[in-house]
Amino acid sequence: MAGNPRNGRPYRRLVDWLRAQRLPCWLCGRDIGYDLDPRHPLSFTLDHLEPVSKRPDLLLAKENARAAHRRCNSSRGNRTTTQPKTAPQRASRRW
């Protein structure tokens, strides 16, 4: 049985390369807490533009790697959309 490719050195190098750039979250545009505990919702995670579940061949591709908050990455799931979820806008009251 093959191991998890996200535990290997090539994946860790990709994570370290992206972390060193200190980019904002590609989904919401806000700064990422790179020094936060990895379990914190606003901490850094590596996200993939094309989800690995749909394109496993792009797991280690730098052009597919994006910096994201843990919360943003989790809420996006494996969708390919780049638009974050937003609350529906309420219409103003007509006078």
DODREN-220709 format. One line per field, with one value per residue (C-alpha): x, z, y; residue in one letter; residue number from 1. Coordinates in nm, 4 decimals. Layout:
residues N
east <- c(X ...) $
up <- c(Z ...) $
north <- c(Y ...) $
residuo <- c(A ...) $
num <- c(NUM ...) $
END
This chain:
residues 95
east <- c(0.0000 0.1349 0.1703 0.0033 0.1891 0.1178 0.3519 0.6540 0.9470 0.8367 0.5046 0.6749 0.9128 0.6144 0.4471 0.7698 0.8204 0.4681 0.4880 0.8133 0.6301 0.3955 0.1118 -0.2412 -0.5275 -0.6119 -0.9800 -1.0625 -0.7617 -0.6856 -0.3517 -0.2740 -0.1440 0.1687 0.2845 -0.0459 -0.0996 -0.1717 -0.5152 -0.6238 -0.8898 -0.6823 -0.3561 -0.1804 -0.2700 -0.1716 -0.4753 -0.4889 -0.6479 -0.7513 -0.8636 -0.6393 -0.9472 -1.0165 -0.6579 -0.4179 -0.1452 -0.1240 -0.0553 0.3068 0.2677 0.3768 0.1398 -0.1516 -0.0497 -0.2156 -0.1880 -0.5168 -0.6611 -0.7553 -1.1172 -1.1320 -0.9733 -1.2148 -1.5237 -1.4251 -1.3968 -1.3166 -1.5039 -1.3117 -1.4682 -1.2359 -1.5173 -1.5596 -1.9061 -2.0790 -2.4034 -2.6917 -2.7484 -3.0741 -3.2637 -3.3192 -3.6703 -3.8655 -4.0037) $
up <- c(0.0000 -0.0943 0.1714 0.1755 -0.0774 0.1427 0.4072 0.1768 0.1278 -0.2114 -0.0649 0.2424 0.0105 -0.1808 0.1445 0.2666 -0.0683 -0.0577 0.3126 0.2528 0.0102 0.2861 0.0395 0.1434 0.1174 -0.2479 -0.1656 0.0625 0.0024 0.3733 0.5446 0.6727 1.0244 0.9247 1.2877 1.4250 1.5483 1.2412 1.3840 1.4048 1.1435 1.0162 0.9882 0.6609 0.4504 0.1004 -0.1269 -0.4812 -0.7624 -0.9256 -0.6421 -0.5883 -0.5717 -0.9344 -1.0584 -0.8468 -1.1081 -0.9970 -0.6280 -0.6465 -0.9209 -0.8077 -1.0551 -0.8819 -0.5249 -0.3479 0.0034 0.1943 0.5429 0.6895 0.7161 0.3542 0.2249 0.4207 0.3161 -0.0507 -0.0373 -0.3714 -0.5846 -0.8685 -0.8210 -0.7110 -0.5663 -0.1889 -0.0484 0.0306 0.2067 -0.0215 -0.0472 0.0934 -0.1145 0.0471 0.1541 -0.1050 0.0204) $
north <- c(0.0000 0.3411 0.6090 0.9475 1.1692 1.4740 1.3332 1.3151 1.5489 1.6845 1.7999 1.9521 2.1411 2.2780 2.3890 2.5524 2.7276 2.8722 2.9643 3.1594 3.3900 3.5159 3.5773 3.6776 3.4283 3.3796 3.3251 3.6199 3.8480 3.9007 3.8477 3.4986 3.4329 3.2434 3.2193 3.0886 2.7348 2.5151 2.4281 2.7950 2.8890 3.1832 2.9895 2.9044 2.6030 2.5069 2.5071 2.3766 2.5764 2.2486 2.0175 1.7161 1.4919 1.5826 1.6293 1.4179 1.4708 1.8373 1.7633 1.8832 2.1455 2.4938 2.6573 2.4810 2.5787 2.8720 3.0163 3.0132 3.0381 2.7024 2.8236 2.9455 2.6264 2.4080 2.6031 2.5809 2.2034 2.0441 2.2963 2.4578 2.7999 3.0791 3.2879 3.2677 3.2201 3.5468 3.6204 3.7166 4.0900 4.2234 4.4710 4.8068 4.8984 5.0913 5.4218) $
residuo <- c(M A G N P R N G R P Y R R L V D W L R A Q R L P C W L C G R D I G Y D L D P R H P L S F T L D H L E P V S K R P D L L L A K E N A R A A H R R C N S S R G N R T T T Q P K T A P Q R A S R R W) $
num <- c(1 2 3 4 5 6 7 8 9 10 11 12 13 14 15 16 17 18 19 20 21 22 23 24 25 26 27 28 29 30 31 32 33 34 35 36 37 38 39 40 41 42 43 44 45 46 47 48 49 50 51 52 53 54 55 56 57 58 59 60 61 62 63 64 65 66 67 68 69 70 71 72 73 74 75 76 77 78 79 80 81 82 83 84 85 86 87 88 89 90 91 92 93 94 95) $
END
